[in-house]
Amino acid sequence: MWKTISSKYVYKSPFGNLRIDSCKLPNGSVIENYYVNEYSDWVNAVVITKGNKVVLVEQYRHAGNDFFLEIPAGKVEDKESHEEGILREIKEETGYISKSKPILLGEFWTNPATQNNKVATYLILDAFEASNQTLDTYEEINVRLIDFDDMEEMIQNKQITQLFTVSAYYMAKVYLSNKERMNVK
């Protein structure tokens, strides 16, 4: 395990912090400038309507210099549980809600080499549109509905390329496939 010798913040913001650590490794070597991105935990969800449509959001991502088709996602706010965070994000970004309890598909480190946060991925079933979007000042999001059965082809054709969306889709597909098998027996 590495031992932190010192830490200092290069930058702090409401979106995340950038920290530089000096660390001593078990072999005695010292790394002087190891950059760590501190973020709140993230949440995302595969949201499926009663008509088997996936609720996706399309938005411009500056670092990727393009528009991306993704599942609803965002950061967990102060004192919010992951489940509360994803339900809020879905409603804000899409206007969709569900009376069904969110199903936790997994919780994963986003990139433990340089980031300190996790992403919790959910499946939301029987969603329906209940309100208009309530977007943040800097958000411009188009809601798109696609058939769940078409999503894999869109991934293979590189119409969906955001990693968290791709992994969430495959987790949801496995969950639904296992649930279907259990109901058939």
C-alpha positions as CSV (number, residue, x, y, z in Angstrom):
1,M,0.0,0.0,0.0
2,W,1.2,3.5,-0.8
3,K,1.8,6.0,2.1
4,T,0.8,9.6,1.4
5,I,3.6,11.9,2.5
6,S,1.8,15.2,1.5
7,S,-1.2,16.5,-0.3
8,K,-2.1,19.9,-1.7
9,Y,-5.0,21.1,-3.8
10,V,-4.4,22.6,-7.2
11,Y,-8.0,23.4,-7.8
12,K,-11.4,23.1,-6.0
13,S,-14.8,23.6,-7.6
14,P,-18.4,22.4,-7.1
15,F,-17.8,19.8,-9.8
16,G,-14.7,18.3,-8.3
17,N,-11.2,18.9,-7.0
18,L,-7.7,18.3,-8.3
19,R,-5.2,17.2,-5.7
20,I,-1.4,16.5,-5.9
21,D,-0.1,13.9,-3.6
22,S,3.5,12.8,-2.8
23,C,3.5,9.1,-2.0
24,K,6.0,6.6,-0.7
25,L,5.7,3.1,-2.3
26,P,6.3,-0.1,-0.4
27,N,9.7,-0.5,-2.2
28,G,10.8,2.9,-0.9
29,S,10.4,4.8,-4.1
30,V,8.7,8.2,-3.9
31,I,6.3,9.7,-6.4
32,E,6.4,13.4,-6.1
33,N,3.4,14.5,-8.2
34,Y,0.6,12.0,-8.3
35,Y,-2.6,13.8,-9.5
36,V,-5.9,12.7,-8.0
37,N,-9.3,13.9,-9.2
38,E,-11.8,14.0,-6.3
39,Y,-15.5,13.7,-7.4
40,S,-18.8,13.0,-5.7
41,D,-20.1,9.6,-6.5
42,W,-22.0,9.3,-9.7
43,V,-25.3,7.5,-10.5
44,N,-26.8,6.3,-13.8
45,A,-29.7,4.2,-14.8
46,V,-31.1,2.2,-17.7
47,V,-34.7,3.5,-17.7
48,I,-37.2,1.3,-19.5
49,T,-40.8,2.3,-20.2
50,K,-43.8,-0.1,-20.1
51,G,-43.5,-0.2,-23.9
52,N,-39.9,-1.6,-23.7
53,K,-38.4,1.7,-24.7
54,V,-35.1,2.9,-23.2
55,V,-35.1,6.6,-22.2
56,L,-31.8,8.1,-23.4
57,V,-30.4,11.6,-23.2
58,E,-28.4,13.2,-26.0
59,Q,-26.1,16.0,-25.1
60,Y,-22.9,17.7,-26.2
61,R,-19.8,16.7,-24.3
62,H,-17.0,19.2,-24.6
63,A,-14.1,16.9,-23.8
64,G,-15.3,14.5,-26.5
65,N,-16.1,17.4,-28.9
66,D,-19.4,15.7,-30.0
67,F,-22.9,14.8,-29.1
68,F,-23.3,11.6,-27.2
69,L,-26.3,9.3,-26.6
70,E,-26.3,8.2,-23.0
71,I,-28.4,6.9,-20.2
72,P,-29.5,9.5,-17.6
73,A,-26.8,10.1,-15.1
74,G,-25.3,12.7,-12.7
75,K,-23.6,13.2,-9.4
76,V,-25.0,12.5,-6.0
77,E,-25.8,15.8,-4.1
78,D,-25.1,16.4,-0.4
79,K,-26.8,14.0,2.0
80,E,-28.5,12.2,-0.9
81,S,-28.5,8.4,-1.2
82,H,-27.5,6.9,-4.5
83,E,-31.1,5.9,-5.1
84,E,-32.4,9.4,-4.3
85,G,-29.8,10.8,-6.6
86,I,-30.7,8.7,-9.6
87,L,-34.4,9.3,-9.2
88,R,-33.8,13.1,-9.1
89,E,-31.4,13.0,-12.1
90,I,-33.9,11.0,-14.2
91,K,-36.8,13.3,-13.4
92,E,-34.7,16.5,-14.0
93,E,-33.1,15.3,-17.2
94,T,-36.0,13.5,-18.8
95,G,-39.3,14.2,-16.9
96,Y,-39.7,10.4,-16.4
97,I,-40.5,8.7,-13.2
98,S,-41.5,5.2,-12.1
99,K,-43.6,3.7,-9.3
100,S,-41.3,0.7,-9.3
101,K,-38.3,0.6,-6.9
102,P,-34.9,1.1,-8.6
103,I,-32.9,-2.1,-9.0
104,L,-29.2,-1.7,-8.2
105,L,-27.2,-3.5,-10.9
106,G,-23.8,-2.7,-9.3
107,E,-21.5,-0.1,-7.8
108,F,-18.1,0.3,-9.4
109,W,-15.0,2.5,-9.2
110,T,-14.9,4.9,-12.1
111,N,-11.1,5.0,-12.5
112,P,-9.3,4.2,-9.2
113,A,-5.9,5.0,-10.8
114,T,-6.8,8.8,-10.9
115,Q,-10.3,9.2,-9.4
116,N,-11.7,8.6,-5.9
117,N,-15.4,8.1,-6.8
118,K,-17.7,5.3,-7.7
119,V,-20.7,5.0,-10.0
120,A,-23.9,3.2,-8.9
121,T,-25.8,1.7,-11.8
122,Y,-29.6,1.1,-11.6
123,L,-32.4,-0.4,-13.7
124,I,-35.7,1.5,-13.6
125,L,-38.7,-0.4,-15.0
126,D,-42.2,0.8,-16.0
127,A,-41.1,4.4,-16.4
128,F,-43.5,7.0,-17.7
129,E,-43.3,10.7,-18.6
130,A,-44.7,12.7,-15.7
131,S,-43.4,16.2,-16.2
132,N,-41.2,18.5,-18.3
133,Q,-37.4,18.5,-17.9
134,T,-36.0,20.8,-15.2
135,L,-32.4,21.2,-16.5
136,D,-29.5,23.0,-14.9
137,T,-28.4,26.3,-16.4
138,Y,-25.6,24.6,-18.4
139,E,-27.6,21.6,-19.6
140,E,-29.1,21.1,-23.0
141,I,-30.5,17.6,-23.2
142,N,-32.7,16.0,-25.9
143,V,-34.6,12.9,-24.7
144,R,-34.7,10.0,-27.1
145,L,-36.7,6.8,-26.8
146,I,-35.4,3.7,-28.5
147,D,-36.5,0.0,-28.3
148,F,-34.5,-1.9,-25.7
149,D,-34.0,-4.6,-28.3
150,D,-32.3,-2.1,-30.7
151,M,-29.8,-0.8,-28.2
152,E,-27.2,-3.5,-28.7
153,E,-27.1,-2.9,-32.5
154,M,-26.7,0.8,-31.8
155,I,-23.7,0.0,-29.6
156,Q,-22.2,-2.3,-32.3
157,N,-22.7,0.4,-34.9
158,K,-21.0,3.0,-32.7
159,Q,-24.1,5.1,-32.3
160,I,-23.7,4.7,-28.6
161,T,-20.1,5.0,-27.5
162,Q,-20.2,6.2,-23.9
163,L,-18.6,3.4,-21.7
164,F,-21.0,3.8,-18.7
165,T,-24.0,3.5,-21.0
166,V,-22.6,0.5,-22.7
167,S,-21.8,-1.4,-19.5
168,A,-25.1,-0.5,-17.9
169,Y,-27.0,-1.8,-21.0
170,Y,-25.2,-5.2,-20.8
171,M,-25.8,-5.4,-17.0
172,A,-29.5,-4.6,-17.5
173,K,-29.7,-7.2,-20.4
174,V,-28.3,-9.9,-18.1
175,Y,-30.6,-9.0,-15.2
176,L,-33.7,-9.0,-17.4
177,S,-32.6,-12.3,-19.1
178,N,-32.1,-14.0,-15.7
179,K,-35.4,-12.6,-14.5
180,E,-37.2,-13.9,-17.6
181,R,-35.6,-17.4,-17.1
182,M,-36.7,-17.4,-13.5
183,N,-40.3,-16.6,-14.5
184,V,-40.4,-19.3,-17.2
185,K,-39.4,-22.1,-14.8
